[in-house]
């Protein structure tokens, strides 16, 4: 083969590669909006139509098992995060502020995705201590909670009403107004 033919083949392969990348990016971009609710809003769905929140077991900092079902009958904010995740870090101050206001009315389950390698319980606890956050942190050391909810990206936040139904959810970092709005939705669904 001549040098010209090899160059033409290389250019064709490269253009095909770019076309595939563009197609993949376009397809994924259309199906994923990080600020779009991950579930239906309570305004558009009745309580009967809402999806039940799957139960799971995580562990507190002392290694004691904690289940979602331990908080049955209470509104729950469920947040999946890790200390290495910049979007998670950006939303944590909002969670801490709102936790201070709502801790007597709403359960906050701040679930650290601890895989034992990139994220460990020690790293998660150190980050929370360094930032002086007061909310309780739980550790998904067996990734049971992450699997139960199909968590493919973090942060992810879900709002669960006292009936144990998922009212709303968001992929990606949320701001304080969105967090407060989600809490109001689960408090209304008592």
C-alpha positions as YAML, in Angstrom:
chain: A
units: angstrom
residues:
- id: 1
  name: UNK
  ca: [0.00, 0.00, 0.00]
- id: 2
  name: UNK
  ca: [1.21, 3.42, -0.80]
- id: 3
  name: UNK
  ca: [1.59, 6.19, 1.71]
- id: 4
  name: UNK
  ca: [-1.31, 8.11, 0.12]
- id: 5
  name: UNK
  ca: [-3.73, 5.20, 0.52]
- id: 6
  name: UNK
  ca: [-2.71, 4.72, 4.16]
- id: 7
  name: UNK
  ca: [-3.28, 8.42, 4.81]
- id: 8
  name: UNK
  ca: [-6.73, 8.31, 3.18]
- id: 9
  name: UNK
  ca: [-7.71, 5.24, 5.22]
- id: 10
  name: UNK
  ca: [-6.50, 6.90, 8.41]
- id: 11
  name: UNK
  ca: [-8.55, 10.02, 7.64]
- id: 12
  name: UNK
  ca: [-11.69, 7.96, 6.89]
- id: 13
  name: UNK
  ca: [-11.28, 5.97, 10.13]
- id: 14
  name: UNK
  ca: [-10.74, 9.17, 12.11]
- id: 15
  name: UNK
  ca: [-13.84, 10.83, 10.61]
- id: 16
  name: UNK
  ca: [-15.88, 7.69, 11.35]
- id: 17
  name: UNK
  ca: [-14.58, 7.75, 14.93]
- id: 18
  name: UNK
  ca: [-15.60, 11.40, 15.33]
- id: 19
  name: UNK
  ca: [-19.05, 10.65, 13.90]
- id: 20
  name: UNK
  ca: [-19.57, 7.83, 16.40]
- id: 21
  name: UNK
  ca: [-18.44, 10.04, 19.30]
- id: 22
  name: UNK
  ca: [-20.77, 12.84, 18.17]
- id: 23
  name: UNK
  ca: [-23.71, 10.44, 17.84]
- id: 24
  name: UNK
  ca: [-23.05, 8.96, 21.30]
- id: 25
  name: UNK
  ca: [-22.72, 12.38, 22.91]
- id: 26
  name: UNK
  ca: [-25.90, 13.63, 21.24]
- id: 27
  name: UNK
  ca: [-27.87, 10.56, 22.30]
- id: 28
  name: UNK
  ca: [-26.71, 10.72, 25.90]
- id: 29
  name: UNK
  ca: [-27.18, 14.48, 26.14]
- id: 30
  name: UNK
  ca: [-30.78, 14.21, 25.05]
- id: 31
  name: UNK
  ca: [-31.57, 11.49, 27.58]
- id: 32
  name: UNK
  ca: [-29.76, 13.03, 30.55]
- id: 33
  name: UNK
  ca: [-30.44, 16.39, 32.12]
- id: 34
  name: UNK
  ca: [-28.74, 16.62, 35.53]
- id: 35
  name: UNK
  ca: [-31.15, 19.27, 36.81]
- id: 36
  name: UNK
  ca: [-34.24, 17.43, 35.62]
- id: 37
  name: UNK
  ca: [-36.11, 15.48, 38.25]
- id: 38
  name: UNK
  ca: [-35.13, 11.81, 38.28]
- id: 39
  name: UNK
  ca: [-38.73, 10.92, 39.16]
- id: 40
  name: UNK
  ca: [-42.16, 12.42, 38.73]
- id: 41
  name: UNK
  ca: [-43.09, 15.42, 40.83]
- id: 42
  name: UNK
  ca: [-45.85, 15.02, 43.39]
- id: 43
  name: UNK
  ca: [-47.79, 17.76, 41.60]
- id: 44
  name: UNK
  ca: [-48.31, 15.53, 38.58]
- id: 45
  name: UNK
  ca: [-48.74, 12.18, 40.27]
- id: 46
  name: UNK
  ca: [-51.03, 10.97, 43.01]
- id: 47
  name: UNK
  ca: [-49.65, 9.11, 46.01]
- id: 48
  name: UNK
  ca: [-50.84, 5.81, 44.52]
- id: 49
  name: UNK
  ca: [-48.80, 6.41, 41.34]
- id: 50
  name: UNK
  ca: [-45.55, 7.19, 43.17]
- id: 51
  name: UNK
  ca: [-42.85, 4.54, 43.22]
- id: 52
  name: UNK
  ca: [-42.17, 2.89, 46.59]
- id: 53
  name: UNK
  ca: [-38.70, 3.58, 48.01]
- id: 54
  name: UNK
  ca: [-36.70, 0.32, 48.17]
- id: 55
  name: UNK
  ca: [-35.38, -0.56, 51.62]
- id: 56
  name: UNK
  ca: [-31.64, -0.95, 52.16]
- id: 57
  name: UNK
  ca: [-29.05, -1.24, 54.90]
- id: 58
  name: UNK
  ca: [-26.15, 1.18, 55.39]
- id: 59
  name: UNK
  ca: [-23.88, 1.69, 58.40]
- id: 60
  name: UNK
  ca: [-23.35, 4.59, 60.78]
- id: 61
  name: UNK
  ca: [-19.85, 5.70, 61.76]
- id: 62
  name: UNK
  ca: [-19.78, 3.10, 64.57]
- id: 63
  name: UNK
  ca: [-20.58, 0.28, 62.13]
- id: 64
  name: UNK
  ca: [-24.16, -0.11, 63.36]
- id: 65
  name: UNK
  ca: [-26.59, -1.13, 60.58]
- id: 66
  name: UNK
  ca: [-29.27, 1.41, 59.71]
- id: 67
  name: UNK
  ca: [-32.18, 0.69, 57.37]
- id: 68
  name: UNK
  ca: [-34.38, 3.10, 55.47]
- id: 69
  name: UNK
  ca: [-37.35, 1.29, 57.02]
- id: 70
  name: UNK
  ca: [-36.11, 2.42, 60.47]
- id: 71
  name: UNK
  ca: [-37.52, 5.83, 59.51]
- id: 72
  name: UNK
  ca: [-40.95, 4.66, 58.31]
- id: 73
  name: UNK
  ca: [-43.62, 7.31, 58.73]
- id: 74
  name: UNK
  ca: [-41.17, 10.21, 58.44]
- id: 75
  name: UNK
  ca: [-40.18, 12.32, 55.44]
- id: 76
  name: UNK
  ca: [-36.67, 11.43, 54.24]
- id: 77
  name: UNK
  ca: [-34.05, 13.25, 52.19]
- id: 78
  name: UNK
  ca: [-31.77, 10.61, 50.70]
- id: 79
  name: UNK
  ca: [-28.49, 11.89, 49.25]
- id: 80
  name: UNK
  ca: [-25.74, 9.82, 47.64]
- id: 81
  name: UNK
  ca: [-22.27, 11.44, 47.64]
- id: 82
  name: UNK
  ca: [-18.52, 10.91, 48.02]
- id: 83
  name: UNK
  ca: [-15.75, 13.18, 49.31]
- id: 84
  name: UNK
  ca: [-13.82, 13.07, 46.00]
- id: 85
  name: UNK
  ca: [-16.82, 14.37, 44.01]
- id: 86
  name: UNK
  ca: [-16.68, 18.15, 43.26]
- id: 87
  name: UNK
  ca: [-20.46, 18.52, 42.57]
- id: 88
  name: UNK
  ca: [-21.15, 16.69, 45.85]
- id: 89
  name: UNK
  ca: [-18.87, 19.10, 47.70]
- id: 90
  name: UNK
  ca: [-20.62, 22.09, 46.10]
- id: 91
  name: UNK
  ca: [-24.03, 21.09, 47.44]
- id: 92
  name: UNK
  ca: [-22.98, 19.94, 50.93]
- id: 93
  name: UNK
  ca: [-23.12, 23.40, 52.55]
- id: 94
  name: UNK
  ca: [-26.77, 23.69, 51.38]
- id: 95
  name: UNK
  ca: [-27.57, 20.34, 52.96]
- id: 96
  name: UNK
  ca: [-25.92, 21.36, 56.21]
- id: 97
  name: UNK
  ca: [-27.84, 24.68, 56.36]
- id: 98
  name: UNK
  ca: [-31.19, 23.06, 55.60]
- id: 99
  name: UNK
  ca: [-30.45, 20.18, 58.00]
- id: 100
  name: UNK
  ca: [-30.07, 22.74, 60.82]
- id: 101
  name: UNK
  ca: [-33.54, 24.11, 60.02]
- id: 102
  name: UNK
  ca: [-35.33, 20.82, 59.34]
- id: 103
  name: UNK
  ca: [-33.63, 18.14, 61.45]
- id: 104
  name: UNK
  ca: [-36.59, 17.85, 63.84]
- id: 105
  name: UNK
  ca: [-39.09, 17.34, 61.02]
- id: 106
  name: UNK
  ca: [-37.16, 15.52, 58.28]
- id: 107
  name: UNK
  ca: [-34.69, 12.64, 58.28]
- id: 108
  name: UNK
  ca: [-31.48, 13.29, 56.35]
- id: 109
  name: UNK
  ca: [-29.72, 10.16, 55.12]
- id: 110
  name: UNK
  ca: [-26.43, 11.37, 53.70]
- id: 111
  name: UNK
  ca: [-25.10, 8.18, 52.11]
- id: 112
  name: UNK
  ca: [-21.35, 8.13, 51.43]
- id: 113
  name: UNK
  ca: [-20.64, 5.68, 48.60]
- id: 114
  name: UNK
  ca: [-17.70, 3.92, 50.20]
- id: 115
  name: UNK
  ca: [-16.16, 1.47, 47.78]
- id: 116
  name: UNK
  ca: [-13.12, 0.89, 50.02]
- id: 117
  name: UNK
  ca: [-10.72, 2.24, 47.41]
- id: 118
  name: UNK
  ca: [-11.44, 5.67, 46.00]
- id: 119
  name: UNK
  ca: [-13.79, 6.43, 48.90]
- id: 120
  name: UNK
  ca: [-13.37, 5.04, 52.40]
- id: 121
  name: UNK
  ca: [-15.22, 5.66, 55.63]
- id: 122
  name: UNK
  ca: [-12.14, 7.47, 56.98]
- id: 123
  name: UNK
  ca: [-12.02, 9.83, 53.96]
- id: 124
  name: UNK
  ca: [-15.74, 10.57, 54.24]
- id: 125
  name: UNK
  ca: [-15.57, 11.24, 57.98]
- id: 126
  name: UNK
  ca: [-12.48, 13.42, 57.56]
- id: 127
  name: UNK
  ca: [-14.16, 15.53, 54.89]
- id: 128
  name: UNK
  ca: [-17.30, 16.03, 57.00]
- id: 129
  name: UNK
  ca: [-15.19, 16.92, 60.07]
- id: 130
  name: UNK
  ca: [-12.97, 19.33, 58.09]
- id: 131
  name: UNK
  ca: [-16.08, 21.16, 56.84]
- id: 132
  name: UNK
  ca: [-17.78, 21.12, 60.28]
- id: 133
  name: UNK
  ca: [-20.95, 19.59, 58.84]
- id: 134
  name: UNK
  ca: [-23.48, 18.46, 61.45]
- id: 135
  name: UNK
  ca: [-25.72, 16.16, 59.43]
- id: 136
  name: UNK
  ca: [-25.49, 12.42, 60.09]
- id: 137
  name: UNK
  ca: [-23.43, 10.43, 57.60]
- id: 138
  name: UNK
  ca: [-24.05, 6.80, 56.70]
- id: 139
  name: UNK
  ca: [-21.76, 4.52, 54.76]
- id: 140
  name: UNK
  ca: [-22.82, 2.33, 51.84]
- id: 141
  name: UNK
  ca: [-19.88, -0.04, 52.29]
- id: 142
  name: UNK
  ca: [-21.61, -2.89, 50.48]
- id: 143
  name: UNK
  ca: [-23.18, -0.54, 47.89]
- id: 144
  name: UNK
  ca: [-26.57, -2.03, 48.77]
- id: 145
  name: UNK
  ca: [-28.34, 1.33, 48.80]
- id: 146
  name: UNK
  ca: [-26.66, 2.46, 45.59]
- id: 147
  name: UNK
  ca: [-27.69, -0.77, 43.88]
- id: 148
  name: UNK
  ca: [-31.27, -0.59, 45.20]
- id: 149
  name: UNK
  ca: [-31.67, 2.87, 43.67]
- id: 150
  name: UNK
  ca: [-29.63, 2.26, 40.51]
- id: 151
  name: UNK
  ca: [-27.27, 5.12, 41.34]
- id: 152
  name: UNK
  ca: [-25.04, 5.66, 38.32]
- id: 153
  name: UNK
  ca: [-23.88, 9.19, 39.07]
- id: 154
  name: UNK
  ca: [-23.37, 11.28, 42.15]
- id: 155
  name: UNK
  ca: [-24.61, 13.36, 43.71]
- id: 156
  name: UNK
  ca: [-28.13, 12.03, 43.52]
- id: 157
  name: UNK
  ca: [-30.87, 13.20, 45.88]
- id: 158
  name: UNK
  ca: [-34.26, 11.59, 46.43]
- id: 159
  name: UNK
  ca: [-37.20, 12.90, 48.44]
- id: 160
  name: UNK
  ca: [-39.28, 10.20, 50.16]
- id: 161
  name: UNK
  ca: [-42.62, 10.96, 51.80]
- id: 162
  name: UNK
  ca: [-43.83, 9.47, 55.13]
- id: 163
  name: UNK
  ca: [-45.74, 6.80, 53.18]
- id: 164
  name: UNK
  ca: [-42.40, 5.52, 51.86]
- id: 165
  name: UNK
  ca: [-42.93, 6.74, 48.28]
- id: 166
  name: UNK
  ca: [-40.37, 8.59, 46.14]
- id: 167
  name: UNK
  ca: [-41.88, 11.99, 45.45]
- id: 168
  name: UNK
  ca: [-38.99, 13.54, 43.54]
- id: 169
  name: UNK
  ca: [-35.32, 13.08, 42.77]
- id: 170
  name: UNK
  ca: [-32.39, 14.86, 41.15]
- id: 171
  name: UNK
  ca: [-29.15, 13.75, 39.53]
- id: 172
  name: UNK
  ca: [-26.38, 16.29, 39.95]
- id: 173
  name: UNK
  ca: [-25.79, 19.00, 42.51]
- id: 174
  name: UNK
  ca: [-28.84, 20.89, 43.75]
- id: 175
  name: UNK
  ca: [-29.08, 24.31, 45.33]
- id: 176
  name: UNK
  ca: [-30.71, 25.29, 48.61]
- id: 177
  name: UNK
  ca: [-33.97, 26.39, 46.97]
- id: 178
  name: UNK
  ca: [-34.37, 23.03, 45.21]
- id: 179
  name: UNK
  ca: [-33.60, 21.19, 48.45]
- id: 180
  name: UNK
  ca: [-36.17, 23.22, 50.37]
- id: 181
  name: UNK
  ca: [-38.75, 22.74, 47.62]
- id: 182
  name: UNK
  ca: [-38.22, 18.97, 47.68]
- id: 183
  name: UNK
  ca: [-38.64, 18.92, 51.44]
- id: 184
  name: UNK
  ca: [-41.87, 20.91, 51.26]
- id: 185
  name: UNK
  ca: [-43.21, 18.37, 48.74]
- id: 186
  name: UNK
  ca: [-42.56, 15.43, 51.08]
- id: 187
  name: UNK
  ca: [-43.90, 17.26, 54.12]
- id: 188
  name: UNK
  ca: [-47.17, 17.97, 52.23]
- id: 189
  name: UNK
  ca: [-47.58, 14.25, 51.50]
- id: 190
  name: UNK
  ca: [-47.98, 13.20, 55.13]
...
